[in-house]
Amino acid sequence: MALLERAIRLARVLPGNAGISMDERIESSLADVLALEGENSNAIREGARIALADDQQIFRVQELNRRMKDKTAHACHALCRARLLEKMQRRKGTPAVDHLKLVLSVIDGISQ
């Protein structure tokens, strides 16, 4: 999903866009990544990269303190990773875990 579409979807969650929590932003990203399940591995990798980059950009834009924009993007990365690990624990023993492991490898590869 394009960055603008994701930002619009997030802006609709709460009026004025001021009260959107990090959880809502992370859940939006996770939903996009989960929707890629069943696609070929290259499409999943690319989709995960795009989703994370979009989320980091949204976090930067929504951060009012200029000095905190990069730290906020880094926090986004860490939160996405943590939420993905939670989802993997819940889906342990299912075929979805392989999909989530692939997404996690992409997230971990971006951080290196």
Backbone as CSV, one residue per row, in Angstrom:
resi,resn,N_x,N_y,N_z,CA_x,CA_y,CA_z,C_x,C_y,C_z
1,MET,0.841,-1.156,0.000,0.000,0.000,0.000,0.902,1.240,0.000
2,ALA,0.543,2.206,-0.755,1.356,3.408,-0.875,1.376,4.185,0.433
3,LEU,2.443,4.926,0.641,2.618,5.700,1.863,1.429,6.626,2.102
4,LEU,0.994,7.317,1.092,-0.116,8.243,1.243,-1.387,7.509,1.660
5,GLU,-1.663,6.364,1.046,-2.854,5.593,1.405,-2.800,5.149,2.860
6,ARG,-1.632,4.711,3.318,-1.481,4.269,4.707,-1.659,5.447,5.653
7,ALA,-1.102,6.593,5.301,-1.240,7.768,6.157,-2.701,8.198,6.248
8,ILE,-3.406,8.138,5.135,-4.828,8.492,5.130,-5.616,7.509,5.985
9,ARG,-5.317,6.232,5.841,-6.010,5.219,6.639,-5.766,5.460,8.125
10,LEU,-4.539,5.786,8.488,-4.222,6.063,9.883,-4.891,7.350,10.367
11,ALA,-4.968,8.344,9.507,-5.577,9.612,9.887,-7.060,9.456,10.166
12,ARG,-7.686,8.472,9.566,-9.116,8.255,9.772,-9.423,7.562,11.096
13,VAL,-8.411,6.994,11.717,-8.639,6.269,12.965,-9.213,7.195,14.028
14,LEU,-8.615,8.339,14.207,-9.085,9.311,15.190,-9.112,10.692,14.545
15,PRO,-10.129,11.476,14.841,-10.211,12.821,14.250,-8.991,13.657,14.588
16,GLY,-8.536,14.413,13.650,-7.432,15.332,13.865,-6.069,14.676,13.853
17,ASN,-6.008,13.368,13.808,-4.753,12.630,13.708,-3.873,12.789,14.938
18,ALA,-4.325,13.526,15.942,-3.470,13.783,17.095,-3.405,12.594,18.039
19,GLY,-4.443,11.786,18.098,-4.488,10.731,19.084,-4.132,9.355,18.574
20,ILE,-3.511,9.251,17.437,-3.163,7.938,16.906,-2.004,7.384,17.712
21,SER,-2.224,6.251,18.301,-1.174,5.657,19.125,-0.194,4.891,18.253
22,MET,0.965,4.618,18.846,1.957,3.817,18.137,1.401,2.435,17.834
23,ASP,0.613,1.908,18.766,0.045,0.579,18.550,-0.794,0.526,17.287
24,GLU,-1.582,1.549,17.048,-2.413,1.581,15.848,-1.555,1.654,14.587
25,ARG,-0.470,2.408,14.660,0.420,2.502,13.500,1.119,1.168,13.253
26,ILE,1.548,0.506,14.310,2.230,-0.784,14.177,1.259,-1.845,13.684
27,GLU,0.044,-1.845,14.211,-0.960,-2.831,13.786,-1.291,-2.665,12.306
28,SER,-1.307,-1.450,11.834,-1.551,-1.191,10.421,-0.453,-1.823,9.568
29,SER,0.774,-1.644,9.993,1.909,-2.222,9.285,1.845,-3.749,9.310
30,LEU,1.552,-4.293,10.479,1.479,-5.746,10.623,0.389,-6.322,9.721
31,ALA,-0.735,-5.654,9.632,-1.817,-6.121,8.761,-1.359,-6.160,7.306
32,ASP,-0.610,-5.149,6.888,-0.108,-5.115,5.516,0.852,-6.274,5.252
33,VAL,1.711,-6.553,6.225,2.689,-7.637,6.067,2.000,-8.999,6.093
34,LEU,1.024,-9.163,6.960,0.297,-10.431,7.026,-0.484,-10.697,5.743
35,ALA,-0.927,-9.649,5.094,-1.662,-9.799,3.839,-0.792,-10.383,2.732
36,LEU,0.506,-10.341,2.900,1.432,-10.870,1.892,1.616,-12.384,2.004
37,GLU,1.060,-12.994,3.043,1.232,-14.433,3.236,0.727,-15.178,2.002
38,GLY,1.520,-16.119,1.535,1.176,-16.889,0.347,1.827,-16.370,-0.924
39,GLU,2.357,-15.156,-0.861,3.071,-14.596,-2.018,4.453,-15.233,-2.091
40,ASN,5.141,-15.024,-3.213,6.502,-15.570,-3.301,7.422,-14.781,-2.372
41,SER,8.541,-15.390,-2.027,9.420,-14.800,-1.015,9.958,-13.430,-1.415
42,ASN,10.201,-13.215,-2.687,10.693,-11.902,-3.122,9.631,-10.824,-2.919
43,ALA,8.380,-11.157,-3.196,7.283,-10.197,-2.991,7.111,-9.898,-1.509
44,ILE,7.269,-10.911,-0.666,7.157,-10.720,0.778,8.283,-9.826,1.274
45,ARG,9.496,-10.098,0.834,10.637,-9.271,1.247,10.435,-7.810,0.841
46,GLU,10.057,-7.612,-0.399,9.857,-6.253,-0.897,8.712,-5.567,-0.157
47,GLY,7.625,-6.283,0.051,6.485,-5.712,0.769,6.835,-5.352,2.203
48,ALA,7.614,-6.199,2.863,8.030,-5.926,4.243,8.939,-4.700,4.294
49,ARG,9.864,-4.603,3.338,10.753,-3.426,3.287,9.940,-2.145,3.098
50,ILE,8.997,-2.203,2.176,8.175,-1.024,1.885,7.326,-0.656,3.102
51,ALA,6.705,-1.650,3.733,5.855,-1.382,4.901,6.664,-0.737,6.021
52,LEU,7.850,-1.263,6.287,8.670,-0.701,7.354,9.137,0.714,6.997
53,ALA,9.565,0.909,5.772,10.000,2.247,5.344,8.845,3.245,5.425
54,ASP,7.663,2.822,5.004,6.487,3.696,5.090,6.181,4.052,6.538
55,ASP,6.219,3.042,7.406,5.937,3.286,8.816,6.949,4.242,9.423
56,GLN,8.212,4.035,9.113,9.234,4.929,9.657,9.011,6.357,9.178
57,GLN,8.619,6.497,7.926,8.351,7.838,7.390,7.138,8.459,8.079
58,ILE,6.102,7.677,8.314,4.915,8.178,9.007,5.279,8.597,10.430
59,PHE,6.070,7.778,11.121,6.495,8.122,12.473,7.268,9.437,12.460
60,ARG,8.164,9.598,11.483,8.944,10.844,11.397,8.026,12.046,11.194
61,VAL,7.087,11.914,10.265,6.196,13.026,9.945,5.333,13.393,11.147
62,GLN,4.880,12.405,11.878,3.982,12.674,12.996,4.717,13.129,14.265
63,GLU,6.025,13.009,14.287,6.805,13.479,15.440,6.995,14.985,15.322
64,LEU,6.539,15.709,16.316,6.601,17.168,16.269,7.987,17.710,16.609
65,ASN,8.713,17.033,17.445,10.042,17.479,17.860,11.059,17.089,16.782
66,ARG,11.643,18.077,16.126,12.593,17.810,15.033,13.757,16.952,15.474
67,ARG,14.207,17.138,16.690,15.367,16.396,17.186,15.055,14.922,17.440
68,MET,13.798,14.611,17.564,13.396,13.245,17.887,12.969,12.427,16.666
69,LYS,12.947,13.023,15.499,12.439,12.323,14.313,13.196,11.035,14.018
70,ASP,14.516,11.057,14.057,15.280,9.838,13.785,15.108,8.798,14.887
71,LYS,15.058,9.262,16.127,14.852,8.334,17.237,13.469,7.699,17.157
72,THR,12.505,8.463,16.715,11.152,7.944,16.561,11.116,6.874,15.473
73,ALA,11.828,7.092,14.385,11.888,6.096,13.316,12.558,4.821,13.813
74,HIS,13.594,4.960,14.618,14.266,3.793,15.193,13.324,3.054,16.143
75,ALA,12.563,3.808,16.923,11.581,3.193,17.821,10.534,2.429,17.025
76,CYS,10.134,2.974,15.895,9.178,2.297,15.012,9.725,0.935,14.607
77,HIS,10.977,0.904,14.209,11.632,-0.336,13.789,11.591,-1.363,14.922
78,ALA,11.968,-0.920,16.119,11.991,-1.815,17.278,10.593,-2.299,17.644
79,LEU,9.618,-1.412,17.571,8.238,-1.796,17.891,7.675,-2.783,16.875
80,CYS,7.971,-2.569,15.605,7.517,-3.499,14.563,8.111,-4.884,14.806
81,ARG,9.378,-4.913,15.135,10.055,-6.191,15.395,9.452,-6.891,16.601
82,ALA,9.236,-6.146,17.675,8.668,-6.728,18.895,7.257,-7.264,18.646
83,ARG,6.462,-6.514,17.915,5.086,-6.949,17.626,5.089,-8.189,16.750
84,LEU,6.017,-8.257,15.822,6.135,-9.428,14.957,6.521,-10.664,15.777
85,LEU,7.415,-10.501,16.735,7.795,-11.617,17.604,6.603,-12.104,18.434
86,GLU,5.794,-11.163,18.906,4.579,-11.547,19.643,3.655,-12.380,18.763
87,LYS,3.485,-11.927,17.538,2.604,-12.633,16.598,3.150,-14.020,16.312
88,MET,4.474,-14.141,16.213,5.085,-15.450,15.968,4.818,-16.398,17.133
89,GLN,4.878,-15.895,18.348,4.607,-16.736,19.512,3.164,-17.237,19.500
90,ARG,2.253,-16.372,19.117,0.835,-16.754,19.075,0.543,-17.771,17.976
91,ARG,1.303,-17.705,16.912,1.041,-18.591,15.775,2.018,-19.758,15.706
92,LYS,2.706,-20.002,16.780,3.674,-21.090,16.845,3.008,-22.405,16.428
93,GLY,3.699,-23.151,15.572,3.174,-24.427,15.109,2.248,-24.329,13.912
94,THR,2.065,-23.148,13.370,1.216,-22.979,12.181,2.090,-22.610,10.986
95,PRO,1.559,-22.786,9.792,2.329,-22.404,8.591,2.654,-20.909,8.529
96,ALA,1.888,-20.094,9.226,2.124,-18.647,9.200,3.463,-18.272,9.821
97,VAL,3.992,-19.123,10.672,5.267,-18.817,11.328,6.389,-18.685,10.308
98,ASP,6.383,-19.511,9.280,7.422,-19.410,8.252,7.356,-18.052,7.547
99,HIS,6.152,-17.606,7.280,5.966,-16.294,6.661,6.509,-15.202,7.583
100,LEU,6.166,-15.287,8.856,6.606,-14.276,9.816,8.116,-14.310,10.019
101,LYS,8.712,-15.497,9.948,10.176,-15.600,10.056,10.849,-14.881,8.888
102,LEU,10.271,-15.019,7.712,10.825,-14.336,6.543,10.741,-12.821,6.725
103,VAL,9.600,-12.356,7.213,9.438,-10.919,7.457,10.425,-10.454,8.531
104,LEU,10.601,-11.253,9.570,11.545,-10.899,10.630,12.976,-10.815,10.069
105,SER,13.328,-11.709,9.175,14.670,-11.652,8.581,14.876,-10.364,7.791
106,VAL,13.806,-9.892,7.168,13.885,-8.618,6.431,14.083,-7.466,7.412
107,ILE,13.307,-7.456,8.473,13.421,-6.393,9.475,14.808,-6.395,10.102
108,ASP,15.298,-7.584,10.437,16.627,-7.686,11.030,17.710,-7.282,10.035
109,GLY,17.510,-7.588,8.767,18.482,-7.221,7.740,18.556,-5.722,7.530
110,ILE,17.441,-5.036,7.716,17.407,-3.588,7.551,18.180,-2.913,8.667
111,SER,18.130,-3.488,9.856,18.777,-2.856,10.998,20.295,-3.013,10.999
112,GLN,20.824,-3.867,10.177,22.277,-4.103,10.171,23.008,-3.110,9.315
